[in-house]
């Protein structure tokens, strides 16, 4: 029963932090350590993210259906190839390649070395500063309709940095989008769409690792956390899109720097084990 209660807490954390630019994987590494639960593991983290991506699929279902059908039609009908939706399909596919290739190549490091709290605390601070500077200096003169192949590749490369917990998939992609001059809502919306193939793929890839004895949680708690993350994540999407349409990312920048500094202090003083 205690494992299921832990799963509810972790699912809530995942749902709240997946779409905010504060790194859900960092929170799923930091807070269980603070509670004395230990590291839930990279496999558990990857699998419960499927819940939040299911929330994305449902929330953006009309956009996804439109993009998918336009992309498929463009394969056989030339008149569809210049449309925004068909191009967006290619942008999401091409933008997903960096994180897929690096995710497979760096699998061992992702599951061990990258989960060091020293690294997580540092990346929270550094990428928080990057997000703040990018948001502050952005020209904010591009809508999602102006997306091109170069920008899709650059945002895909930025997303791949989130293989290191603490970076934040949405935070890295949004930062690059803001550097390239995209409006906040456009950068955030594209970050959500771009994450779908990577997160779902990683979650399915790691499913086989859940029954292993090396993981803290078995199937029951993992499924529970995934369901909770879906429910909480759906609400978080709607809130964030409304928020960024009128406000800056400054609160998230401050939070990242504060949390990162706290983690480094706690690890440095021996309160937490890196």
N, C-alpha and C positions, 0 to 999 in steps of 0.2 A: 504493500500500500504506500509506503514511504517513497518508493521509486516513482510511483504514479503522481504523487504530489509534487515531487521534484520536476517531473516531466511537464506538469501544468505550468509551473513557474518558468521553466526554460522555454516552453512554447510561447508563453506570453512575452518573454524577453525577445525571442526571435521575431514574433509578429510586430512588436513595437519598433524594433531597431533595423529590420531588413531594408526598409525603404527610406529611412532617415540616413543622412550621410555621416553616420557615426560608427559603422561597422558592426553588424550583427555577430559575425564570427568572433570578434574581439570580446563582445559582451558575453557570449556563450563560453568563452575561455576564462574571463576575469571573474564573473560573479559566482559560478560554481566553486571556484577556488576560494573566494571570500567566505562562502557559506560552509566550506569544509567538505564539499561534495566531490572534489577532484575534477580532473579534466574529462568532460563527457566524450571527447574524441572527435577527430575530423569526420569520421563516417556518420556519427549521430548528427553532427552539425550540418553536413551536406544533405542528409536525408530529410530532416525536418524543414529545410528550406524549400522543399517541394510544396509544402503547405502554403507558404507565402507566395510562391510562383503560381499556384493554382488560383490564388486570390487575384493575381495580375491577369491571368487568362480570363477569368470571369469579368473582372472590372473593365478590361479593355477588349472584351470579346468582339464588339462590333469593329473596332480598328483592326484587330488581328484577322478576323474573317475577311475584311475588305482587302487587307494587304496580301493575305495568303491566296485569295482567289485571283487577284490582279497579277500576282507573281506567276502563278500557274498558267494563267491565260497568256501571259507574255512569252512563255516558252514556245507557244505554237502560233500565236497571233501577233504579228509585228506592231499592230496599232496600239497594243497595250504597253509596249516596251518603254515608252517615254513618260508614262504616267507616274505620279508621285508614289502611289501605292506599290506599283511594280518595282520601282527603284528602291523603295524602302525595304522591300523583301530582300533584295540583293544586299543592301547596306547592313541589315541585321545578320544575314548569313556570313558575309565577309568580315564584319566587325566582331563576330563570335569566334573566328578562327584563332586569334592570338591566345585567348584564354583556354581554348580547348587543347591546342598544341602544347602550351607551357604547362597546363594542368596535368597532362599525361607525362610529360618529360620530368616534371618536378614533384611527382606524386609522393615520393618518400620524404622529401624535405617538407612538403606541405603538412604531412602527418606527424612530423617530429620537430625538426629544427625551427620551422617558421612559427610554431606554437609557443615559443619562448615568450614569457611575459616581458622580458627586456625589449625584445623586438616589437611586441604589441604596444607597449607603452610609448616607445619612440615613434612608431608609425602613426599612432593616434595624434601625437603632437605635430609631427612634420606635415602630415597630410591635412591636418586641421588648418595649419598656417597657409598651405597651398590653396585650400578651398577658400579661405578668407580673402587672400590676395586676388585670386581669380575672380571671385564674385564682385569684389570692390572695383577692379579695373576693367571688367568686361564692357565691351562696346554695347552689348545687348541690342544689336540691330539685326539679328537673324531669327527667322521663325523656322519651324521644322520643315516647312516647304522648301527651304533653301539648302537642305542637307545635300551634300555631294559625297563622292567616293572617298576623297582625301580625308574629309572630316569623319566619315564613318570608320575608316582605318585607324585614325588617331584616337578616336574615342574607344575603339576596340582595344587598342594597345593600352590605353589608360585603364580600362576595365580589368585587363589581365594582371595589373598590379595588385588587385584585390585578392590574389592567391595568397598574399601575406595577410594574416588577420591583423586588423587595426587600420588597414588602408580604407576599406569600405568600397564595395562595388559601385553603389550609386554615387558615393562621394567622389571617387576617382573619375567616373564618367562625366558627372556634372561639372567637376572642375575643368576638365578638358573642354567640355561644351561651352563653358563660360569664357575660357581663354580664347576659344574660336569665335566668340561673339554672339552665342545663342542666348535668347531670352531664358529666364529661369524656368518657366513652365515648359518650354520646348526642350531644354537640356534634361529636365527631370523626366518628362514623358519618354524621351528617347532612351534614357538610362533604364527605365522600367522595361521597355520593349526589348532592348538589347540583352538584358539579363536572362530572358526566358530560356533560350537554348542552352546557355552555359549552366544555369542553376538546375534546370530539370535534368540535363545530361549528367551533371556531377552527382546529383541525388540518386539517379537510377544506377549509375556506375558503382556507387558505394553501398547499394542495397545489400549486396552479398557479404559485406563486412559486418553487418549488424549482429548476426548470430554468433560471431566469434567471441571467445572468452576475453579478448583484449579490450572489448568495448564495455563501458560502464552500464549501458542500458540495453535490454533486449527488445523484442518486437513490440510487446505491449506498451511500455512507456514511450517508445519511439513513435508509435502510431498516435498515442495520446498527444504528445508534444506537437506532432505534425498537424493534427486537427485544430488544436488550440492556436497554433501559429497562423493557420488559414483564417480563422475567425477574427483574430486581433489584427492581422495583416490587412485584411480587406478594409477595415475601418481606418487604418493608418494611411492607406493610399489616398482615399478621398480627402482626408484631412490635409496631407502634405501638398497635394495639388492645389487646394484652395489657399493654403498658407503661402506657397512660393509665388503665387500670382500677384501678391501685393507686398511681400516682405523679403528681407535678405536672409542669408544663411548664417548670420552672425551668432545667434544663440547656439547653433550646432558647433561652430568654430570654438566658442568659449568652452562648451561642454567637453569637446574632444581634448582640448589642451589641458583642462582641469583634470579629467579622468586619466589621461596619459601621465601627467605629473604625479598623481596619486599612486598609480600603479608602480611607477619607477621608485617612489619613496618607499612603498610597502615592500617591494622586492629588495631594495637596497638595505632596508632595516631587518630583513628576514621574516617579516610578518607573512608574506606570501612566498611560495617556492616557485622560482622561474621555470 
